């Protein structure tokens, strides 16, 4: 099989598409045939050898990637056989290994992908959608809010625009460039502006038509975050969840005092202390996608072009969540799925090919059902 490996920290070109050994599931693990792998801005920092939030640079050589969606094709000892052949998505945690055609992971991390949800959408929701819900838990928007969202055409920003509109809020979406601003307008934002223009705060005030900004959802930081913060009316809330611009929004105690605002972080250490962990948030994110309440935007690249995906993400040339997709060759013919044993692991053969050829999870699930009847 193939995977993206990093042998030396540095530029995107250091991400190499190579042949690697097949993963073998340990007890309690499964092997997932990957259909889609999420790319996160944190991945680019780790590629450069820089700490990214709570994550430290990996030991080299390394396979990056912490979010995958695909089909379970092998089971380790102790794993419920009902997982075999199912479409799943999971967050791999700090161990990574997601930029690959196959990955082994703990069965406890798996979520079944809802019907009608593609692997690309599922992988966007398991990480970025999860973060969006954590931000929404913190801010608790209402119909009385007027919300400013920088980077509103990004993977997270686009979800926050949709959620704010669903809450009945008045939404101002900011994006880098006229084309991205048009995308934000298409999402339904009441005001959509290009924040690369010098006087965008004045344009925001004009677009508000007398309304006062009550919330800024800031994942950009730096000068953009600071200028957005200064749009807040007294009593407003600045909710911070990242700094894609390179540095956090500079906020002083004097700012808090003089502007009369509150400042909160929606992520970071508090997430690690969240009662009950994050699995319920992941489930709700996937359910929201399945119900059509949140629809992530995605920009896709073939797995072999992971370096190009990193370069595009770092240069802000992407819209929505960046996703690597694994291209599966169409099989010459279809064969009845069956189970076999290999190295102590239970393996599913044929379903992968059927799913790839038909492009439908329902058909794959039907083949699994027939195989289980034939080979109980």
Buried (B, 14 or more C-beta within 10 A) or exposed (E): BBBBBBEEBEEBEBBBBEEBEEBBBEEBBBBBBBBBBBBBBBBBBBBBBEEBEEBEBBEEEBBBBBBBBBBBBBBBEEBEEEBBBBBBBBBBEEBBBBBBBBBBBBBEBBBBBBEEBBBBBBBBBBBBBBBBBBBBEBBEBEEEBBBBBBBBBBBBBBBBBBBBBBBEBBBBBBBBBEEBBEBBBEBBBBBBBBBBEEEBBEBBBEBBEEBEBBBBBBBBBBEBBBBBBEBBEEEBBBBBBBBBBEEBBEBEEEBBEEBEBEBEBBBEEEBEEEEEEBEEBBEBBBBBBBEEEBBBBBBBBEBBBBBBBBBBBBEBEBBBBBBBBBEBEEEEEEEEBBBEEEEEBBBBBBBBBBBBBBEEBEBBBBBBEEBBEEEE
